[in-house]
Amino acid sequence: MSTPAPETHPLGATVASGSSEPATVRMRMRLGYDGSQFHGWARQPNVLGVQQLIEEGLATLMRRQVRVVVAGRTDAGVHARNQMVHFDLTPTEYEALPRRSPLSPAKALVRRLNGILASQEGAVLIHDAAVAEPGFDARFSALQRRYSYRIADGLHRWDPLTRQITMWHREELDVQLMDAEARSVLGRHDFLSYCKPRPDATTIRTLQEFSFTRDGDGIITAHLVADAFCHNMVRALIGAALMVGDGRETQGFLADRLQAMVRDSKTKLAHPRALVLEEVRYPQAGQLLARAEQTRARRRADEATGALVEEGNATAQGHEEHPAKSTSAESGR
């Protein structure tokens, strides 16, 4: 679908094509998707991304291009249980959403957009939508991103019915050792060894949770929470833990790699199909704008200086990836 690019209103809002009415109604929308049949979130030439489906669905409803901003881009094969996006509508477009139905505009949007997405047979589903609180930005207002990763170690645990959301590992894994390794890299560090760096960007992140547990069915699940993840960071961390868990590397490998700050042949990426963006967390409504402004200011400083500055304190030198430029599973961040 080819549609003209949206214009920009002097106040920063989108202007609907062919109209002088600014798009001042910001919508906050939560969705999930099975990433196994898509080439990630981002719109790309010659392949299908989830962003393209959402934007083309909105274009069908609004009869113009609607730009969607996502909390965290996901790579090919990666899933999302609770992804968050925002986009702007004009007041006229918003009020017209129910047409003749008694539904509220937000509920009508969910029903109509899910109707368009029905062609994907449930692979993409809009959970809910609402007018966003003042200052909300799906990307910049986010406080945390939470990911999970499922592992079936040993052929006796492999299940064809869950193969699209589970990584199969032939060798038995020492989950307690993997969990100890995961905890050894918690905190604020330069994760260069676990990230694919980009020019003039830092790889400093705060890893707030990283753990491995085995459930009653014997499946291992990794849980990771950070303020943001740089390119390949989740899959590289899990890949390193797998090498310790099956004995290819010795205890202390993850911390040693962190300190080495080098990306080389020892950097292994776990398969993307078991990775799920579970949740994006935001501050309370009254703090959304402040959080977005803080994030933007910090990233502008990062790009200019190569140093991550937060709350007035400069930390170690590094490179930060700009989320808008990445198509990684952990960008967005």
PAKOL-22090 format. One line per 5 residues: number of its first residue (from 1); for each residue x, y, z of N, C-alpha, C. Coordinates in nm, 3 decimals. Layout:
BEGIN
NUM> X Y Z X Y Z X Y Z; ...
END
This chain:
BEGIN
1> 0.084 -0.119 0.000 0.000 0.000 0.000 0.088 0.123 0.000; 0.066 0.213 -0.094 0.148 0.334 -0.103 0.062 0.453 -0.064; 0.102 0.523 0.041 0.029 0.640 0.088 0.127 0.752 0.113; 0.081 0.877 0.097 0.173 0.989 0.117 0.217 1.001 0.262; 0.334 1.056 0.280 0.388 1.074 0.415 0.307 1.180 0.488
6> 0.288 1.164 0.620 0.212 1.262 0.696 0.289 1.393 0.708; 0.214 1.503 0.716 0.276 1.633 0.738 0.294 1.655 0.886; 0.368 1.758 0.921 0.393 1.788 1.061 0.336 1.924 1.097; 0.258 1.928 1.203 0.200 2.051 1.254 0.307 2.126 1.332; 0.306 2.261 1.334 0.407 2.335 1.408 0.417 2.297 1.555
11> 0.308 2.248 1.613 0.311 2.209 1.754 0.365 2.069 1.773; 0.398 2.000 1.665 0.456 1.868 1.677 0.360 1.755 1.649; 0.232 1.783 1.637 0.134 1.679 1.609 0.132 1.648 1.460; 0.087 1.527 1.426 0.071 1.491 1.287 -0.048 1.565 1.228; -0.039 1.600 1.102 -0.151 1.662 1.032 -0.200 1.563 0.927
16> -0.328 1.532 0.930 -0.383 1.438 0.833 -0.366 1.492 0.692; -0.327 1.403 0.601 -0.304 1.444 0.462 -0.428 1.508 0.403; -0.411 1.624 0.342 -0.523 1.692 0.279 -0.610 1.767 0.378; -0.569 1.775 0.503 -0.649 1.842 0.605 -0.559 1.931 0.688; -0.617 2.041 0.737 -0.542 2.130 0.825 -0.565 2.097 0.971
21> -0.646 1.995 0.999 -0.676 1.959 1.136 -0.561 1.878 1.195; -0.498 1.927 1.302 -0.387 1.851 1.360 -0.436 1.725 1.430; -0.353 1.623 1.428 -0.386 1.496 1.493 -0.343 1.505 1.639; -0.431 1.558 1.721 -0.398 1.587 1.861 -0.445 1.479 1.958; -0.511 1.376 1.907 -0.559 1.268 1.994 -0.457 1.154 1.989
26> -0.379 1.142 2.093 -0.278 1.034 2.095 -0.340 0.907 2.149; -0.331 0.799 2.071 -0.384 0.670 2.110 -0.271 0.582 2.164; -0.301 0.512 2.271 -0.210 0.414 2.332 -0.270 0.277 2.306; -0.197 0.190 2.240 -0.253 0.061 2.198 -0.160 -0.053 2.236; -0.219 -0.159 2.291 -0.144 -0.277 2.333 -0.180 -0.394 2.242
31> -0.079 -0.466 2.196 -0.102 -0.577 2.104 -0.005 -0.690 2.131; -0.036 -0.806 2.076 0.053 -0.921 2.083 0.066 -0.982 1.946; 0.174 -1.058 1.923 0.189 -1.124 1.793 0.282 -1.244 1.802; 0.253 -1.341 1.717 0.338 -1.458 1.696 0.438 -1.419 1.589; 0.564 -1.401 1.628 0.662 -1.350 1.535 0.719 -1.452 1.439
36> 0.676 -1.578 1.448 0.740 -1.683 1.368 0.720 -1.664 1.219; 0.614 -1.594 1.178 0.590 -1.577 1.035 0.621 -1.436 0.985; 0.682 -1.353 1.071 0.713 -1.216 1.032 0.863 -1.189 1.039; 0.907 -1.092 0.961 1.047 -1.052 0.961 1.067 -0.939 1.062; 1.024 -0.963 1.184 1.040 -0.864 1.290 0.929 -0.762 1.291
41> 0.948 -0.660 1.376 0.850 -0.553 1.387 0.860 -0.456 1.271; 0.981 -0.411 1.240 1.001 -0.294 1.154 0.957 -0.318 1.010; 0.904 -0.214 0.951 0.871 -0.215 0.809 1.000 -0.220 0.728; 1.011 -0.315 0.637 1.129 -0.333 0.554 1.086 -0.366 0.412; 1.169 -0.333 0.313 1.133 -0.364 0.175 1.134 -0.515 0.148
46> 1.035 -0.561 0.074 1.028 -0.697 0.021 0.999 -0.806 0.124; 0.981 -0.771 0.250 0.944 -0.868 0.352 0.832 -0.808 0.438; 0.761 -0.895 0.512 0.648 -0.849 0.591 0.686 -0.836 0.737; 0.669 -0.714 0.790 0.689 -0.688 0.932 0.557 -0.651 0.997; 0.549 -0.665 1.129 0.425 -0.637 1.200 0.387 -0.490 1.186
51> 0.484 -0.401 1.187 0.455 -0.259 1.171 0.378 -0.231 1.043; 0.416 -0.297 0.936 0.347 -0.276 0.809 0.200 -0.316 0.820; 0.172 -0.428 0.885 0.033 -0.472 0.901 -0.048 -0.371 0.981; 0.010 -0.322 1.091 -0.064 -0.228 1.176 -0.087 -0.097 1.102; 0.016 -0.044 1.038 0.002 0.084 0.970 -0.090 0.074 0.849
56> -0.087 -0.037 0.777 -0.178 -0.052 0.664 -0.322 -0.070 0.712; -0.340 -0.138 0.826 -0.474 -0.149 0.882 -0.530 -0.014 0.923; -0.447 0.068 0.988 -0.490 0.202 1.026 -0.515 0.289 0.903; -0.433 0.272 0.800 -0.454 0.349 0.677 -0.588 0.314 0.613; -0.627 0.187 0.622 -0.758 0.146 0.569 -0.870 0.214 0.646
61> -0.856 0.225 0.777 -0.960 0.287 0.859 -0.963 0.438 0.842; -0.846 0.500 0.837 -0.838 0.647 0.837 -0.826 0.707 0.698; -0.800 0.622 0.600 -0.782 0.667 0.461 -0.665 0.764 0.447; -0.564 0.740 0.527 -0.438 0.814 0.519 -0.332 0.734 0.591; -0.206 0.769 0.571 -0.098 0.703 0.643 -0.097 0.748 0.788
66> -0.085 0.653 0.877 -0.075 0.681 1.021 0.056 0.621 1.070; 0.144 0.704 1.122 0.272 0.656 1.172 0.255 0.598 1.311; 0.311 0.479 1.331 0.302 0.409 1.460 0.440 0.407 1.525; 0.447 0.446 1.652 0.571 0.443 1.728 0.564 0.328 1.828; 0.664 0.242 1.828 0.662 0.120 1.909 0.754 0.133 2.030
71> 0.721 0.060 2.137 0.804 0.063 2.257 0.936 -0.008 2.236; 0.933 -0.121 2.166 1.056 -0.198 2.144 1.046 -0.281 2.019; 1.133 -0.257 1.923 1.130 -0.335 1.800 1.176 -0.478 1.828; 1.118 -0.572 1.757 1.157 -0.711 1.771 1.210 -0.762 1.638; 1.303 -0.855 1.644 1.368 -0.909 1.525 1.285 -1.023 1.467
76> 1.328 -1.072 1.352 1.260 -1.181 1.284 1.248 -1.302 1.376; 1.128 -1.357 1.388 1.105 -1.476 1.467 1.075 -1.451 1.613; 1.092 -1.328 1.660 1.070 -1.295 1.801 0.923 -1.257 1.822; 0.869 -1.298 1.936 0.727 -1.278 1.966 0.707 -1.163 2.064; 0.583 -1.118 2.076 0.548 -1.017 2.176 0.413 -1.053 2.235
81> 0.407 -1.060 2.367 0.281 -1.085 2.435 0.209 -0.954 2.465; 0.285 -0.853 2.501 0.229 -0.722 2.534 0.320 -0.613 2.481; 0.310 -0.588 2.352 0.382 -0.479 2.289 0.298 -0.352 2.303; 0.364 -0.237 2.306 0.292 -0.110 2.320 0.330 -0.015 2.208; 0.229 0.053 2.152 0.254 0.152 2.047 0.170 0.276 2.075
86> 0.209 0.385 2.009 0.121 0.502 2.008 0.112 0.557 1.867; 0.005 0.629 1.840 -0.015 0.698 1.713 -0.116 0.809 1.736; -0.119 0.904 1.644 -0.201 1.024 1.661 -0.313 1.030 1.558; -0.434 1.062 1.606 -0.551 1.081 1.522 -0.604 1.223 1.537; -0.678 1.269 1.438 -0.747 1.397 1.454 -0.872 1.375 1.538
91> -0.924 1.477 1.604 -1.049 1.461 1.679 -1.163 1.408 1.591; -1.169 1.452 1.467 -1.274 1.404 1.376 -1.259 1.256 1.349; -1.136 1.211 1.324 -1.111 1.068 1.300 -1.148 0.986 1.422; -1.111 1.034 1.538 -1.139 0.961 1.662 -1.289 0.947 1.685; -1.362 1.055 1.671 -1.506 1.051 1.696 -1.580 0.967 1.592
96> -1.523 0.953 1.473 -1.589 0.876 1.367 -1.564 0.726 1.377; -1.480 0.681 1.465 -1.445 0.540 1.472 -1.563 0.446 1.496; -1.660 0.481 1.583 -1.771 0.386 1.607 -1.867 0.372 1.489; -1.865 0.469 1.399 -1.964 0.474 1.290 -2.105 0.466 1.351; -2.182 0.363 1.321 -2.319 0.357 1.375 -2.330 0.268 1.498
101> -2.218 0.215 1.546 -2.224 0.123 1.661 -2.230 0.202 1.791; -2.276 0.137 1.900 -2.280 0.204 2.030 -2.147 0.198 2.105; -2.044 0.140 2.041 -1.915 0.127 2.106 -1.848 0.262 2.124; -1.760 0.271 2.224 -1.677 0.390 2.239 -1.577 0.393 2.123; -1.520 0.510 2.091 -1.422 0.515 1.982 -1.305 0.417 2.001
106> -1.253 0.406 2.124 -1.139 0.319 2.147 -1.175 0.172 2.126; -1.291 0.130 2.176 -1.332 -0.009 2.158 -1.366 -0.037 2.012; -1.421 0.061 1.946 -1.450 0.044 1.803 -1.321 0.029 1.724; -1.218 0.103 1.761 -1.088 0.090 1.696 -1.035 -0.052 1.709; -1.041 -0.107 1.830 -0.991 -0.242 1.853 -1.068 -0.342 1.769
111> -1.200 -0.332 1.769 -1.282 -0.427 1.692 -1.255 -0.416 1.542; -1.252 -0.295 1.491 -1.235 -0.279 1.348 -1.096 -0.318 1.301; -0.994 -0.282 1.380 -0.858 -0.316 1.341 -0.835 -0.467 1.350; -0.890 -0.531 1.453 -0.880 -0.676 1.461 -0.953 -0.743 1.345; -1.059 -0.681 1.297 -1.128 -0.735 1.180 -1.039 -0.735 1.058
116> -0.964 -0.627 1.040 -0.870 -0.620 0.928 -0.757 -0.722 0.944; -0.711 -0.738 1.069 -0.599 -0.830 1.095 -0.642 -0.976 1.099; -0.771 -1.002 1.086 -0.820 -1.140 1.088 -0.759 -1.224 0.977; -0.713 -1.160 0.871 -0.648 -1.233 0.762 -0.521 -1.304 0.808; -0.465 -1.261 0.923 -0.344 -1.323 0.977 -0.375 -1.443 1.067
121> -0.504 -1.476 1.078 -0.548 -1.595 1.151 -0.499 -1.597 1.296; -0.505 -1.481 1.360 -0.471 -1.473 1.501 -0.325 -1.447 1.531; -0.240 -1.436 1.430 -0.097 -1.413 1.454 -0.070 -1.275 1.511; -0.161 -1.180 1.485 -0.149 -1.046 1.541 -0.284 -1.010 1.602; -0.284 -0.966 1.726 -0.409 -0.936 1.795 -0.395 -0.807 1.874
126> -0.490 -0.716 1.854 -0.495 -0.593 1.933 -0.567 -0.625 2.064; -0.499 -0.604 2.177 -0.561 -0.633 2.306 -0.654 -0.521 2.351; -0.605 -0.398 2.347 -0.687 -0.285 2.390 -0.626 -0.156 2.340; -0.705 -0.049 2.348 -0.660 0.084 2.307 -0.732 0.187 2.392; -0.669 0.302 2.409 -0.728 0.410 2.487 -0.661 0.540 2.447
131> -0.727 0.651 2.476 -0.662 0.780 2.461 -0.550 0.787 2.564; -0.431 0.820 2.520 -0.315 0.818 2.608 -0.319 0.932 2.708; -0.256 0.908 2.822 -0.240 1.012 2.922 -0.146 1.119 2.867; -0.160 1.243 2.912 -0.073 1.351 2.863 0.075 1.316 2.880; 0.151 1.340 2.776 0.295 1.315 2.781 0.336 1.176 2.743
136> 0.241 1.086 2.715 0.277 0.946 2.688 0.350 0.931 2.556; 0.460 0.859 2.559 0.535 0.820 2.439 0.570 0.672 2.457; 0.523 0.588 2.366 0.541 0.443 2.382 0.686 0.406 2.400; 0.774 0.476 2.332 0.916 0.445 2.337 0.988 0.516 2.450; 0.977 0.648 2.454 1.058 0.725 2.546 1.006 0.727 2.690
141> 0.875 0.703 2.709 0.821 0.704 2.845 0.845 0.573 2.919; 0.889 0.469 2.850 0.903 0.337 2.912 1.011 0.337 3.019; 0.984 0.266 3.128 1.080 0.248 3.236 1.158 0.119 3.222; 1.089 0.012 3.180 1.151 -0.120 3.172 1.092 -0.199 3.056; 1.173 -0.292 3.006 1.125 -0.395 2.913 1.153 -0.530 2.976
146> 1.057 -0.620 2.968 1.072 -0.754 3.027 1.060 -0.860 2.918; 1.159 -0.950 2.914 1.161 -1.059 2.816 1.163 -1.194 2.887; 1.113 -1.296 2.818 1.128 -1.434 2.865 1.185 -1.519 2.752; 1.243 -1.634 2.791 1.303 -1.723 2.692 1.289 -1.866 2.743; 1.222 -1.953 2.665 1.195 -2.092 2.704 1.296 -2.187 2.640
151> 1.344 -2.283 2.723 1.443 -2.380 2.676 1.398 -2.520 2.715; 1.396 -2.612 2.619 1.372 -2.754 2.644 1.504 -2.826 2.625; 1.565 -2.868 2.734 1.697 -2.934 2.726 1.680 -3.085 2.736; 1.730 -3.154 2.637 1.714 -3.299 2.630 1.599 -3.336 2.539; 1.621 -3.437 2.453 1.519 -3.474 2.355 1.387 -3.513 2.419
156> 1.390 -3.568 2.538 1.266 -3.613 2.604 1.176 -3.497 2.642; 1.227 -3.374 2.638 1.144 -3.257 2.670 1.097 -3.182 2.545; 1.139 -3.226 2.429 1.101 -3.157 2.307 0.954 -3.185 2.275; 0.880 -3.080 2.245 0.738 -3.091 2.214 0.710 -3.019 2.082; 0.673 -3.093 1.978 0.646 -3.028 1.848 0.538 -2.920 1.856
161> 0.446 -2.933 1.952 0.336 -2.837 1.961 0.379 -2.701 2.016; 0.496 -2.695 2.079 0.544 -2.568 2.131 0.677 -2.528 2.068; 0.709 -2.588 1.955 0.841 -2.564 1.894 0.860 -2.420 1.848; 0.750 -2.345 1.823 0.764 -2.207 1.776 0.797 -2.110 1.888; 0.785 -2.154 2.014 0.811 -2.064 2.126 0.913 -2.124 2.223
166> 0.982 -2.230 2.182 1.076 -2.298 2.270 1.204 -2.331 2.196; 1.318 -2.303 2.258 1.447 -2.339 2.202 1.479 -2.483 2.243; 1.515 -2.568 2.148 1.551 -2.706 2.175 1.702 -2.717 2.191; 1.746 -2.775 2.304 1.889 -2.794 2.331 1.913 -2.942 2.358; 2.005 -3.004 2.288 2.025 -3.148 2.299 2.078 -3.191 2.436
171> 2.172 -3.114 2.490 2.235 -3.153 2.615 2.153 -3.105 2.735; 2.162 -3.183 2.843 2.102 -3.141 2.969 2.179 -3.018 3.021; 2.107 -2.926 3.082 2.166 -2.802 3.131 2.162 -2.796 3.283; 2.265 -2.738 3.340 2.270 -2.715 3.484 2.204 -2.580 3.511; 2.077 -2.582 3.546 2.001 -2.459 3.560 2.048 -2.375 3.678
176> 2.094 -2.441 3.786 2.142 -2.365 3.902 2.270 -2.290 3.867; 2.357 -2.353 3.791 2.480 -2.286 3.749 2.448 -2.170 3.654; 2.354 -2.191 3.563 2.314 -2.085 3.471 2.254 -1.967 3.547; 2.176 -1.996 3.650 2.114 -1.889 3.728 2.221 -1.808 3.802; 2.321 -1.877 3.857 2.429 -1.807 3.925 2.508 -1.720 3.828
181> 2.531 -1.772 3.707 2.601 -1.694 3.605 2.521 -1.569 3.568; 2.389 -1.586 3.556 2.304 -1.473 3.520 2.313 -1.362 3.623; 2.311 -1.399 3.750 2.315 -1.300 3.857 2.450 -1.228 3.863; 2.553 -1.290 3.807 2.686 -1.228 3.813 2.700 -1.106 3.723; 2.606 -1.084 3.632 2.616 -0.970 3.541 2.504 -0.869 3.565
186> 2.433 -0.882 3.677 2.328 -0.784 3.708 2.390 -0.649 3.739; 2.313 -0.544 3.714 2.358 -0.409 3.745 2.387 -0.327 3.622; 2.449 -0.214 3.645 2.479 -0.119 3.537 2.621 -0.143 3.487; 2.632 -0.181 3.360 2.762 -0.216 3.302 2.765 -0.173 3.156; 2.884 -0.177 3.100 2.900 -0.168 2.956 2.890 -0.310 2.901
191> 2.783 -0.339 2.828 2.756 -0.473 2.778 2.808 -0.492 2.636; 2.919 -0.428 2.603 2.974 -0.437 2.468 2.992 -0.581 2.422; 3.037 -0.670 2.510 3.060 -0.809 2.473 2.931 -0.880 2.433; 2.817 -0.826 2.477 2.689 -0.890 2.452 2.599 -0.810 2.357; 2.654 -0.708 2.295 2.574 -0.623 2.207 2.642 -0.609 2.071
196> 2.563 -0.581 1.972 2.616 -0.546 1.841 2.623 -0.394 1.836; 2.741 -0.337 1.854 2.751 -0.191 1.868 2.725 -0.118 1.737; 2.682 0.005 1.751 2.659 0.093 1.637 2.744 0.218 1.654; 2.782 0.282 1.544 2.868 0.400 1.554 2.808 0.509 1.644; 2.893 0.571 1.724 2.852 0.683 1.809 2.735 0.647 1.901
201> 2.739 0.525 1.953 2.632 0.482 2.043 2.694 0.406 2.160; 2.625 0.406 2.275 2.679 0.337 2.391 2.611 0.202 2.409; 2.683 0.112 2.474 2.628 -0.020 2.507 2.615 -0.034 2.659; 2.607 0.077 2.729 2.586 0.076 2.873 2.437 0.057 2.901; 2.405 -0.041 2.984 2.267 -0.070 3.020 2.260 -0.110 3.168
206> 2.140 -0.103 3.225 2.117 -0.149 3.361 2.032 -0.274 3.355; 2.094 -0.389 3.381 2.024 -0.517 3.382 1.970 -0.541 3.522; 1.838 -0.533 3.536 1.776 -0.535 3.668 1.736 -0.674 3.713; 1.707 -0.762 3.617 1.674 -0.901 3.649 1.726 -0.991 3.539; 1.789 -1.101 3.578 1.831 -1.205 3.485 1.837 -1.333 3.566
211> 1.750 -1.428 3.536 1.742 -1.551 3.615 1.697 -1.666 3.527; 1.726 -1.787 3.574 1.681 -1.910 3.508 1.610 -1.997 3.611; 1.494 -2.051 3.575 1.420 -2.142 3.662 1.369 -2.258 3.578; 1.350 -2.375 3.643 1.292 -2.491 3.576 1.154 -2.516 3.635; 1.052 -2.528 3.549 0.916 -2.547 3.599 0.886 -2.696 3.620
216> 0.763 -2.724 3.660 0.724 -2.861 3.690 0.731 -2.955 3.572; 0.722 -2.901 3.450 0.733 -2.983 3.329 0.876 -2.998 3.281; 0.969 -2.940 3.355 1.109 -2.952 3.318 1.159 -2.847 3.221; 1.074 -2.755 3.181 1.115 -2.649 3.088 1.187 -2.539 3.165; 1.298 -2.494 3.111 1.374 -2.384 3.170 1.325 -2.252 3.111
221> 1.304 -2.153 3.196 1.265 -2.021 3.148 1.360 -1.916 3.202; 1.411 -1.835 3.111 1.494 -1.721 3.149 1.405 -1.598 3.157; 1.428 -1.514 3.257 1.356 -1.388 3.274 1.458 -1.275 3.276; 1.435 -1.173 3.196 1.527 -1.059 3.190 1.448 -0.929 3.193; 1.494 -0.835 3.275 1.435 -0.702 3.285 1.548 -0.600 3.281
226> 1.532 -0.495 3.201 1.630 -0.387 3.196 1.560 -0.257 3.161; 1.629 -0.147 3.189 1.574 -0.018 3.146 1.563 -0.016 2.994; 1.660 -0.081 2.929 1.660 -0.092 2.783 1.760 -0.201 2.747; 1.742 -0.260 2.629 1.835 -0.362 2.580 1.893 -0.315 2.447; 2.024 -0.332 2.431 2.084 -0.298 2.303 2.079 -0.418 2.209
231> 2.121 -0.396 2.086 2.106 -0.493 1.978 2.171 -0.627 2.014; 2.092 -0.734 2.012 2.136 -0.872 2.036 2.164 -0.903 2.183; 2.141 -0.810 2.274 2.185 -0.828 2.412 2.119 -0.948 2.480; 1.988 -0.964 2.468 1.919 -1.074 2.534 1.967 -1.208 2.479; 1.970 -1.222 2.349 2.010 -1.349 2.288 2.156 -1.382 2.315
236> 2.243 -1.280 2.323 2.384 -1.305 2.352 2.403 -1.347 2.498; 2.331 -1.286 2.591 2.341 -1.325 2.730 2.294 -1.469 2.749; 2.183 -1.504 2.688 2.132 -1.641 2.701 2.225 -1.740 2.632; 2.279 -1.701 2.516 2.374 -1.787 2.447 2.496 -1.818 2.532; 2.547 -1.718 2.605 2.661 -1.739 2.693 2.625 -1.831 2.809
241> 2.506 -1.810 2.867 2.462 -1.895 2.977 2.446 -2.040 2.934; 2.398 -2.062 2.812 2.384 -2.198 2.760 2.519 -2.269 2.753; 2.623 -2.196 2.715 2.755 -2.257 2.703 2.811 -2.297 2.839; 2.775 -2.224 2.944 2.816 -2.264 3.078 2.729 -2.380 3.125; 2.601 -2.372 3.096 2.508 -2.475 3.142 2.535 -2.612 3.086
246> 2.590 -2.622 2.965 2.617 -2.754 2.907 2.766 -2.792 2.915; 2.845 -2.709 2.981 2.983 -2.745 3.006 3.085 -2.700 2.904; 3.043 -2.628 2.802 3.139 -2.579 2.703 3.228 -2.470 2.761; 3.177 -2.396 2.857 3.255 -2.294 2.925 3.244 -2.316 3.076; 3.341 -2.263 3.150 3.344 -2.283 3.294 3.274 -2.170 3.368
251> 3.249 -2.195 3.497 3.183 -2.096 3.581 3.264 -1.967 3.583; 3.194 -1.855 3.576 3.257 -1.724 3.570 3.269 -1.668 3.430; 3.225 -1.746 3.331 3.238 -1.706 3.192 3.163 -1.577 3.162; 3.039 -1.563 3.211 2.960 -1.443 3.178 3.025 -1.318 3.234; 3.071 -1.323 3.358 3.135 -1.206 3.419 3.267 -1.173 3.350
256> 3.342 -1.278 3.315 3.469 -1.255 3.245 3.447 -1.188 3.110; 3.346 -1.234 3.040 3.314 -1.175 2.910 3.271 -1.029 2.925; 3.193 -1.003 3.030 3.148 -0.866 3.056 3.266 -0.774 3.076; 3.363 -0.818 3.155 3.480 -0.737 3.184 3.571 -0.720 3.062; 3.575 -0.821 2.976 3.662 -0.816 2.859 3.618 -0.710 2.759
261> 3.488 -0.683 2.753 3.432 -0.583 2.663 3.483 -0.602 2.519; 3.463 -0.723 2.467 3.502 -0.752 2.329 3.397 -0.845 2.268; 3.358 -0.815 2.147 3.264 -0.900 2.075 3.344 -0.979 1.972; 3.351 -1.112 1.991 3.430 -1.194 1.901 3.360 -1.328 1.878; 3.437 -1.430 1.839 3.377 -1.559 1.806 3.314 -1.628 1.926
266> 3.345 -1.585 2.048 3.283 -1.643 2.167 3.145 -1.585 2.194; 3.108 -1.482 2.122 2.974 -1.424 2.136 2.877 -1.508 2.053; 2.792 -1.584 2.121 2.696 -1.672 2.055 2.554 -1.623 2.082; 2.472 -1.621 1.979 2.333 -1.577 1.993 2.239 -1.696 2.004; 2.155 -1.696 2.105 2.052 -1.798 2.117 1.950 -1.778 2.006
271> 1.880 -1.886 1.968 1.782 -1.879 1.860 1.670 -1.781 1.895; 1.622 -1.702 1.797 1.521 -1.601 1.829 1.382 -1.656 1.860; 1.350 -1.779 1.818 1.211 -1.823 1.824 1.156 -1.838 1.966; 1.244 -1.851 2.066 1.198 -1.869 2.203 1.189 -1.738 2.280; 1.220 -1.627 2.215 1.225 -1.498 2.283 1.090 -1.427 2.273
276> 1.041 -1.381 2.387 0.911 -1.313 2.394 0.925 -1.182 2.470; 0.881 -1.073 2.408 0.867 -0.947 2.480 0.739 -0.958 2.562; 0.755 -0.971 2.691 0.641 -0.998 2.778 0.567 -0.872 2.820; 0.642 -0.764 2.844 0.579 -0.647 2.904 0.667 -0.525 2.888; 0.603 -0.410 2.873 0.672 -0.281 2.878 0.609 -0.204 2.993
281> 0.692 -0.159 3.085 0.641 -0.093 3.204 0.662 0.058 3.195; 0.563 0.133 3.245 0.565 0.279 3.239 0.543 0.337 3.378; 0.584 0.462 3.400 0.558 0.527 3.529 0.411 0.567 3.541; 0.374 0.620 3.654 0.238 0.668 3.674 0.209 0.782 3.576; 0.080 0.803 3.551 0.038 0.898 3.448 0.103 1.035 3.464
286> 0.113 1.084 3.584 0.168 1.217 3.605 0.317 1.228 3.579; 0.385 1.115 3.561 0.529 1.116 3.542 0.570 1.080 3.400; 0.474 1.057 3.312 0.504 1.011 3.176 0.585 1.113 3.096; 0.543 1.238 3.100 0.612 1.341 3.023 0.754 1.361 3.075; 0.769 1.366 3.206 0.902 1.385 3.265 0.994 1.271 3.227
291> 0.941 1.149 3.229 1.023 1.034 3.192 1.066 1.042 3.045; 0.972 1.079 2.956 1.005 1.090 2.814 1.110 1.197 2.790; 1.097 1.312 2.856 1.194 1.420 2.839 1.330 1.379 2.893; 1.332 1.307 3.004 1.458 1.261 3.062 1.528 1.164 2.967; 1.452 1.071 2.909 1.510 0.973 2.818 1.565 1.039 2.693
296> 1.487 1.132 2.636 1.534 1.202 2.515 1.661 1.280 2.544; 1.663 1.353 2.654 1.779 1.435 2.688 1.902 1.347 2.708; 1.886 1.234 2.775 1.998 1.146 2.801 2.052 1.089 2.671; 1.964 1.050 2.580 2.010 0.991 2.455 2.075 1.094 2.363; 2.026 1.218 2.369 2.094 1.322 2.291 2.236 1.342 2.344
301> 2.250 1.342 2.476 2.383 1.356 2.535 2.471 1.237 2.499; 2.413 1.118 2.500 2.488 0.998 2.467 2.544 1.005 2.326; 2.459 1.046 2.231 2.500 1.049 2.091 2.609 1.154 2.069; 2.602 1.262 2.146 2.699 1.370 2.127 2.833 1.341 2.192; 2.831 1.272 2.308 2.954 1.255 2.385 3.004 1.114 2.393
306> 2.917 1.015 2.366 2.956 0.876 2.383 2.953 0.831 2.527; 2.911 0.919 2.619 2.903 0.883 2.760 2.758 0.883 2.802; 2.721 0.786 2.886 2.586 0.779 2.935 2.573 0.867 3.059; 2.483 0.964 3.055 2.466 1.058 3.164 2.326 1.040 3.220; 2.316 1.015 3.347 2.185 0.997 3.409 2.184 1.066 3.543
311> 2.080 1.144 3.568 2.065 1.216 3.693 2.189 1.298 3.727; 2.252 1.355 3.620 2.364 1.445 3.640 2.498 1.380 3.663; 2.503 1.245 3.663 2.628 1.176 3.689 2.677 1.104 3.565; 2.799 1.135 3.522 2.856 1.067 3.406 2.911 0.932 3.449; 2.889 0.831 3.363 2.941 0.698 3.391 3.047 0.664 3.288
316> 3.082 0.537 3.281 3.190 0.494 3.192 3.161 0.526 3.048; 3.267 0.540 2.971 3.252 0.568 2.828 3.197 0.446 2.757; 3.121 0.469 2.651 3.067 0.358 2.574 2.991 0.409 2.456; 2.913 0.321 2.399 2.833 0.356 2.282 2.691 0.310 2.305; 2.595 0.398 2.285 2.456 0.361 2.303 2.389 0.349 2.168
321> 2.315 0.243 2.152 2.238 0.225 2.031 2.113 0.311 2.038; 2.082 0.380 1.931 1.961 0.460 1.924 1.847 0.368 1.882; 1.743 0.348 1.967 1.639 0.250 1.936 1.573 0.270 1.802; 1.555 0.392 1.758 1.483 0.413 1.633 1.560 0.362 1.513; 1.690 0.334 1.530 1.771 0.292 1.417 1.791 0.141 1.413
326> 1.733 0.069 1.509 1.762 -0.072 1.519 1.644 -0.157 1.482; 1.670 -0.277 1.432 1.565 -0.375 1.409 1.586 -0.496 1.496; 1.659 -0.479 1.605 1.692 -0.593 1.688 1.575 -0.638 1.772; 1.590 -0.756 1.828 1.487 -0.808 1.917 1.479 -0.727 2.044; 1.584 -0.663 2.084 1.587 -0.595 2.211 1.599 -0.445 2.201
331> 1.576 -0.389 2.083 1.584 -0.246 2.072 1.458 -0.184 2.126; 1.449 -0.057 2.135 1.329 0.002 2.180 1.333 0.037 2.321; 1.331 -0.026 2.375 1.412 -0.066 2.476 1.362 -0.026 2.603
END
